[in-house]
Amino acid sequence: MKSRSNRMAGMSLFVVGAAALIGCIPEKRIVWSPDGSRAAVVAADGLRFCTSDGTLSPVRLPNAAAVAWFPDGRRIACLHGIEAKSWAEIEPILSKSEREATLVAAQQLHDQAMKHDGPWEQFKPRYTPPVSGGIQEGALMYVRDHMGDDVRRHVGDKMWKDLASLTVSVWTMQVFDVDGDSVRAGPTLLKSLDQLRAPHVAPNGRLVSVLRGDRPDKDVNLSLIALSADGRGAPLHVASRVSIEHDWSPDSRSIAFIYCPISPGDEDRTVLLGAVATAEVADASGALLTGDPRCEDRAGVLFNQFSAVRWLADGRIVFSSYELTLPATPRDMPQRAGLFALDPRMSATVVRLLARDFDAEFSENAPLFEVNPDGRRVLLYGNAGRVTMQDLATGESTELVKDPDPKGQTRLLAVWKGRDEVCYAVPLGAEGGSEHRAAIVVRSGKTQRVISRDWPADVVDGWLTEPGRPAATTQPSTP
């Protein structure tokens, strides 16, 4: 990132709100095809497809984690994983630099473990330089498989038994051809020991992007990666320490994202000054660049790991952020996020999209939103499962989900089904005093229909119901 200025970095600010852990944020488990005729469902038991009336296909990929459709509606970019049981299984997926870093970390882990003389729950290895969580797991597996004799004697049989059962997650980004509700495996784009999330496909279908959860020590560090959809060429590292949502430009040459130029450090509640930025990642022919991407800061923001950004077809970049005037006392710090827009072609100012008296709320921890295909309406995600639809042209608001989730959290992000319909989860409350249940509905205008009524427990367990609980049977009322 040699071309990016760091003039917006280095300023630690007051606490705006507690940030949830990356693994606890709501997810897009239902993603509709561009024409709205079918959806890819990341169910509890794997990837399935459903029609507009909710008819489900069998499981097509058991270990799916996230999906993005290609513009042609005939392909998907899917994130899925397996559990590797040995160093021999994970070594082939590592790049030369990753393998070298893993072997260095393994030696450091081995040496520090052999010197440790206290309870093992107090053992905290230090890696120099810091390495990601996936590399740390790989190093542990290497120590077990190739440096284990003296380690086994030192740690004892109980600890070694735990090490013997160690598995490491191998994350894969892969393209699949979709024919009806069946899939055929296409090119593999990326493999990683660190978690992959938030896949996006460029409007021209030639490039894709994904976030990789590099996490050294206590720092949460999402890296933005761009790749060719045909699987050719090397991945392009675009930026580090980015927020959880990014988006492609209408011409498929650039990516918009929010990032923090410096590491947030060990304090999860610290909010830092960051920037809305764009990076040019493709040349005039649409091919992925091979050198450093050309990056430019567009607006300064309070960095929040869970902010979102969308690049509209009319060229505007819409993003969520907290509005702040400095200097400020703790009592002056903003308590709620807003929605803003800028036009990279006319970058003199940032425009507020929500009135100051707008009374709907973003989630305190994750100011996420989703714009419909024509850029006129937006879904705002609030606390405890609330969803508000806002018309950006008229200012009219519609509360889609008013009642809070009985468990105090949202497991599913509402999504657009085409330009006019919305798909979201309606909490149904507790039945029998303890069971949380919800139903998936599709809303068109003021009417809604349930599509998850007949979905079995294997599909909804853990995201529409509590783990191990039966599926919902209650008909949700129309708001």
C-alpha positions in Angstrom: 0.0 0.0 0.0 2.8 2.4 -0.8 0.6 4.9 -2.5 -1.8 5.5 0.5 -1.3 8.4 2.7 -1.3 7.8 6.5 -2.3 11.4 7.4 -5.6 10.1 8.8 -4.0 7.6 11.1 -2.6 7.7 14.6 -5.4 9.2 16.6 -7.0 7.0 19.3 -10.5 8.3 20.2 -13.0 7.8 22.9 -15.1 4.7 23.1 -18.2 4.8 20.8 -19.6 1.4 21.7 -18.6 -2.2 22.4 -17.7 -4.1 19.3 -19.0 -7.7 19.0 -16.6 -10.4 18.0 -16.2 -11.1 14.3 -17.7 -14.6 14.7 -20.8 -13.3 16.4 -22.1 -10.8 13.9 -25.2 -11.6 11.8 -24.7 -13.2 8.4 -26.2 -13.4 5.0 -27.5 -16.9 5.1 -30.0 -16.4 2.3 -28.8 -14.8 -0.9 -31.1 -14.4 -3.8 -30.1 -14.8 -7.5 -30.0 -11.6 -9.5 -33.4 -12.3 -11.0 -34.9 -13.3 -7.6 -36.1 -16.7 -8.8 -34.1 -18.7 -6.3 -31.9 -18.3 -3.3 -28.7 -20.0 -2.1 -29.3 -20.9 1.5 -26.3 -21.4 3.9 -28.2 -23.8 6.1 -27.1 -25.5 9.3 -26.3 -28.6 7.3 -24.7 -27.0 4.3 -25.5 -25.2 1.0 -29.0 -25.7 -0.3 -31.2 -23.8 -2.8 -34.8 -22.6 -2.4 -37.4 -21.3 -4.8 -39.6 -18.2 -4.2 -42.1 -20.3 -2.3 -39.4 -21.8 0.0 -39.1 -25.3 -1.6 -35.7 -26.6 -0.6 -33.2 -28.6 -2.5 -31.1 -31.4 -0.9 -27.7 -30.4 0.5 -25.3 -29.6 -2.3 -22.2 -28.6 -0.3 -22.0 -29.8 3.3 -19.4 -27.3 4.6 -20.6 -24.0 3.0 -20.1 -20.8 4.9 -21.0 -17.9 2.6 -22.1 -17.4 -1.0 -22.2 -14.7 -3.7 -24.0 -14.9 -7.0 -22.4 -14.0 -10.3 -24.3 -11.5 -12.4 -25.3 -14.2 -14.9 -27.2 -16.1 -12.2 -25.5 -19.3 -13.4 -22.5 -19.4 -11.0 -21.8 -18.8 -7.4 -18.6 -18.0 -5.5 -18.8 -20.1 -2.4 -16.7 -20.2 0.8 -16.5 -23.7 2.3 -14.0 -25.6 4.5 -12.7 -28.9 5.7 -10.9 -30.0 8.8 -7.3 -31.1 8.1 -5.9 -33.7 10.5 -2.2 -33.5 9.7 0.6 -31.3 8.5 0.8 -33.3 5.3 -2.8 -32.1 4.5 -2.2 -28.4 5.1 1.4 -28.0 3.8 0.4 -28.0 0.1 -2.0 -25.1 0.4 0.6 -22.8 1.9 2.5 -20.3 -0.2 6.3 -20.2 0.1 6.2 -17.3 2.5 3.4 -18.8 4.6 5.3 -22.1 4.9 8.4 -20.3 6.0 6.4 -18.3 8.6 4.8 -21.4 9.9 8.1 -23.2 10.3 9.6 -20.2 12.1 6.5 -20.1 14.4 6.7 -23.8 15.0 10.3 -23.6 16.2 9.4 -20.7 18.5 6.4 -22.6 19.8 8.5 -25.7 20.4 11.3 -23.8 22.2 9.0 -21.8 24.4 6.9 -24.9 25.3 10.0 -26.9 26.3 11.0 -24.0 28.6 7.6 -23.6 30.2 7.5 -24.9 33.8 4.0 -23.9 35.0 0.4 -24.8 34.4 -0.3 -25.2 30.7 -3.4 -23.0 30.9 -1.0 -20.2 31.6 1.3 -20.9 28.6 1.1 -18.0 26.1 3.6 -18.3 23.3 5.1 -15.2 21.7 5.7 -15.1 17.9 8.3 -12.8 16.4 7.1 -11.4 14.0 3.4 -11.8 14.9 1.6 -14.4 12.8 -2.1 -15.0 12.0 -4.2 -17.4 14.0 -4.2 -19.9 11.1 -0.4 -19.9 10.9 -0.3 -20.4 14.7 -2.6 -23.5 14.3 -0.5 -24.8 11.5 2.7 -24.3 13.6 1.1 -26.3 16.4 0.2 -29.1 14.0 3.8 -29.1 12.7 5.2 -29.3 16.2 2.9 -32.3 16.9 3.7 -34.2 13.7 7.5 -33.4 13.4 8.8 -32.3 16.7 6.6 -34.3 19.0 8.9 -36.8 20.9 10.4 -34.5 23.4 7.2 -32.3 23.6 5.1 -35.4 24.4 7.4 -36.2 27.4 7.3 -32.6 28.6 3.6 -31.9 28.3 2.4 -35.3 29.6 -0.2 -37.8 28.4 -3.3 -35.7 29.0 -2.1 -32.7 27.1 -0.7 -34.8 24.3 -4.1 -36.6 24.0 -5.6 -33.2 23.2 -2.9 -32.4 20.7 -3.3 -35.8 19.0 -6.9 -34.9 18.2 -6.1 -31.4 16.9 -7.6 -30.4 13.5 -7.1 -27.2 11.5 -9.7 -25.5 9.4 -8.8 -25.1 5.7 -10.9 -22.4 4.1 -11.6 -22.5 0.4 -13.1 -20.0 -2.0 -14.4 -21.8 -5.1 -16.6 -21.1 -8.1 -19.5 -23.5 -8.8 -21.7 -23.7 -11.8 -25.4 -23.8 -10.9 -28.0 -25.7 -13.0 -31.4 -25.5 -11.3 -30.7 -26.6 -7.8 -27.5 -28.6 -8.7 -23.9 -27.4 -8.6 -20.8 -28.5 -10.5 -17.4 -27.6 -9.1 -15.4 -25.0 -10.9 -12.0 -23.4 -10.3 -10.6 -23.0 -6.8 -9.6 -19.4 -6.2 -8.1 -19.4 -2.8 -7.2 -21.7 0.1 -6.3 -20.4 3.6 -5.8 -21.5 7.2 -7.4 -18.2 8.2 -11.1 -17.7 8.0 -12.6 -16.3 4.8 -15.7 -14.2 4.7 -17.8 -11.7 2.8 -17.3 -12.9 -0.8 -18.3 -10.3 -3.5 -18.4 -10.7 -7.3 -17.6 -7.7 -9.6 -20.4 -6.5 -11.9 -18.7 -7.9 -15.0 -18.3 -11.3 -13.4 -14.5 -11.5 -14.1 -13.2 -10.6 -10.7 -14.1 -11.6 -7.1 -13.1 -10.4 -3.7 -13.0 -11.8 -0.2 -11.9 -10.9 3.3 -9.4 -13.0 5.1 -9.4 -13.0 8.9 -5.7 -12.6 9.6 -5.5 -12.3 13.4 -2.1 -11.9 15.0 -2.3 -12.2 18.8 -5.2 -10.1 20.0 -5.6 -7.8 17.0 -8.5 -8.4 14.6 -7.2 -7.8 11.1 -9.3 -8.4 8.1 -7.4 -8.3 4.8 -9.1 -7.5 1.5 -8.1 -9.8 -1.3 -9.0 -9.6 -5.0 -8.8 -12.5 -7.4 -9.6 -13.5 -11.0 -12.8 -15.5 -11.2 -11.2 -18.0 -13.6 -8.6 -19.1 -11.0 -5.6 -17.8 -13.0 -2.9 -15.6 -11.6 -2.0 -14.8 -8.0 -4.3 -13.2 -5.5 -4.0 -9.4 -5.1 -3.7 -8.1 -1.5 -5.7 -4.8 -1.5 -5.7 -3.6 2.1 -5.3 -4.6 5.7 -7.4 -3.8 8.8 -10.6 -3.3 6.8 -14.2 -3.4 8.0 -16.4 -6.4 7.4 -18.2 -5.1 4.2 -16.7 -3.7 0.9 -18.1 -3.3 -2.6 -17.1 -3.2 -6.3 -17.4 -0.1 -8.5 -19.9 -0.2 -11.4 -17.1 -0.6 -13.9 -15.6 -3.5 -12.0 -12.2 -1.8 -11.9 -12.1 -0.6 -8.3 -13.2 -1.6 -4.8 -14.5 0.7 -2.0 -13.8 -0.2 1.6 -13.3 1.3 5.1 -10.0 0.7 6.8 -7.9 1.7 9.7 -4.2 2.5 8.8 -2.9 1.5 12.2 -3.5 -1.6 14.3 -6.3 -1.2 16.9 -4.1 -2.8 19.5 -5.3 -5.0 22.4 -8.2 -2.9 23.5 -11.3 -4.0 21.5 -13.3 -1.0 22.6 -10.9 1.6 21.2 -12.2 3.4 18.2 -9.6 4.8 15.8 -9.6 7.3 13.0 -9.9 5.5 9.6 -10.9 6.3 6.1 -13.4 5.4 3.3 -11.0 4.5 0.5 -11.0 3.1 -3.1 -8.5 0.9 -4.7 -8.1 0.4 -8.4 -7.4 -3.3 -8.9 -8.1 -3.9 -12.6 -6.6 -2.5 -15.8 -8.5 -1.0 -18.7 -9.0 -4.5 -20.2 -10.6 -5.7 -16.9 -7.7 -7.9 -15.9 -6.5 -8.1 -12.3 -3.4 -5.9 -11.6 -0.2 -7.7 -10.7 1.4 -4.8 -8.8 0.3 -2.7 -5.8 -3.2 -1.4 -6.3 -3.7 2.3 -6.7 -5.4 3.4 -3.5 -6.9 6.7 -2.5 -8.5 8.0 0.8 -11.9 9.5 0.1 -13.2 10.5 3.5 -12.1 10.3 7.1 -14.3 8.3 9.5 -14.3 6.9 13.0 -13.2 3.4 12.3 -15.6 0.6 13.3 -14.8 -3.0 12.3 -18.4 -3.5 11.5 -19.2 -0.6 9.2 -20.4 -1.2 5.7 -19.9 0.5 2.3 -21.8 0.1 -1.0 -20.9 1.5 -4.4 -24.1 2.4 -6.3 -24.7 2.1 -10.0 -24.9 6.0 -10.3 -21.3 6.3 -9.0 -22.0 7.3 -5.4 -20.3 5.5 -2.5 -22.7 5.0 0.5 -21.2 4.2 3.9 -22.2 4.1 7.5 -20.2 6.1 10.1 -20.4 8.2 13.2 -20.6 11.9 12.8 -18.1 13.8 15.0 -16.7 17.3 15.4 -13.4 17.6 17.2 -12.4 18.5 19.8 -15.0 16.6 21.8 -15.6 15.6 25.4 -16.8 12.0 26.2 -20.3 13.4 26.5 -20.1 14.9 23.0 -19.2 11.6 21.4 -21.8 10.2 19.0 -24.0 7.4 20.2 -25.5 6.3 16.9 -24.3 5.8 13.4 -25.6 7.5 10.3 -25.6 6.9 6.6 -23.6 9.1 4.2 -22.7 9.3 0.6 -19.8 10.7 -1.5 -19.2 10.9 -5.2 -15.5 10.1 -6.2 -16.0 12.2 -9.3 -17.0 15.3 -7.2 -15.2 14.7 -3.9 -15.6 18.1 -2.3 -18.1 17.1 0.3 -19.9 14.2 2.0 -23.7 14.1 1.9 -25.9 13.0 4.9 -28.6 10.5 3.7 -30.6 10.2 6.9 -32.2 13.3 8.5 -30.9 14.2 12.0 -34.3 13.4 13.5 -34.4 10.0 11.9 -35.7 7.8 14.7 -34.9 4.3 13.5 -31.7 2.9 14.8 -28.6 1.1 13.6 -27.2 -1.7 15.6 -25.0 -0.2 18.3 -22.2 -2.6 17.5 -22.6 -3.2 13.7 -23.9 -0.3 11.6 -24.7 -2.5 8.7 -27.1 -1.8 5.8 -28.0 -3.0 2.4 -29.1 -1.0 -0.7 -31.6 -2.3 -3.2 -30.5 -2.8 -6.8 -31.9 0.6 -8.1 -30.2 2.5 -5.2 -33.4 4.1 -3.9 -34.1 2.1 -0.8 -32.0 0.8 2.0 -32.4 -1.8 4.8 -31.0 -0.7 8.2 -30.2 -3.3 10.7 -31.0 -2.4 14.3 -30.5 -4.0 17.7 -32.1 -7.3 18.6 -33.3 -8.2 15.2 -35.0 -4.9 14.2 -35.1 -4.1 10.5 -36.1 -0.7 9.0 -36.6 0.0 5.3 -35.8 3.6 4.3 -36.7 5.3 1.0 -33.7 7.5 0.3 -35.7 9.6 -2.2 -38.8 10.4 -0.1 -37.5 9.9 3.5 -40.3 7.4 4.2 -39.5 4.7 6.8 -41.1 1.3 7.3 -40.4 -0.9 10.3 -40.3 -4.4 9.0 -39.4 -6.0 12.3 -40.4 -4.0 15.4 -40.2 -6.6 18.1 -36.8 -7.5 19.5 -35.2 -10.9 19.3 -36.0 -12.7 22.6 -32.3 -13.8 22.7 -31.1 -10.2 22.1 -29.2 -10.8 18.9 -29.8 -11.2 15.1 -28.5 -14.3 13.4 -29.6 -13.3 9.9 -29.2 -10.2 7.8 -32.2 -9.1 5.9 -31.6 -9.1 2.1 -33.2 -7.8 -1.1 -35.0 -10.2 -3.4 -34.8 -8.3 -6.6 -35.6 -4.5 -6.5 -38.9 -4.5 -4.5 -39.1 -7.6 -2.2 -37.3 -8.0 1.1 -36.4 -11.3 2.8 -35.8 -11.3 6.5 -36.4 -13.2 9.8 -39.4 -12.6 12.0 -38.8 -13.6 15.6 -41.7 -15.7 17.0 -40.8 -15.4 20.6 -40.4 -18.3 23.1 -42.6 -21.4 23.0 -42.7 -23.5 26.2 -40.7 -20.8 28.0 -37.3 -21.4 26.5 -37.2 -22.1 22.8 -36.3 -19.2 20.5 -37.8 -19.6 17.0 -38.1 -17.5 13.9 -39.5 -17.7 10.5 -38.2 -16.4 7.1 -40.6 -14.2 5.3 -40.6 -12.4 1.9 -42.3 -9.0 1.9 -43.7 -7.4 -1.1 -45.4 -4.0 -0.4 -47.4 -4.5 2.7 -47.9 -8.2 2.4 -45.6 -11.0 3.4 -45.4 -14.7 3.0 -43.6 -17.3 5.0 -41.2 -19.5 3.1 -39.6 -21.4 5.9 -42.7 -23.1 7.3 -41.7 -26.6 6.2 -38.0 -26.3 6.6 -36.7 -29.2 8.8 -34.7 -28.9 11.9 -31.5 -29.9 10.2 -31.8 -26.7 8.1 -32.6 -24.1 10.7 -30.9 -25.4 13.8 -28.7 -22.8 15.4 -29.8 -19.8 13.3 -33.6 -19.8 13.2 -33.9 -21.9 16.4 -31.7 -22.5 19.3 -29.3 -25.5 18.7 -31.2 -28.8 19.0 -34.6 -27.1 19.1 -37.4 -27.9 16.5 -38.3 -25.5 13.7 -41.0 -22.9 13.9 -44.6 -23.8 13.1 -46.3 -20.5 14.1 -47.5 -18.1 11.4 -45.9 -14.7 12.0 -48.3 -11.8 12.0 -48.2 -9.1 9.3 -46.7 -5.9 10.6 
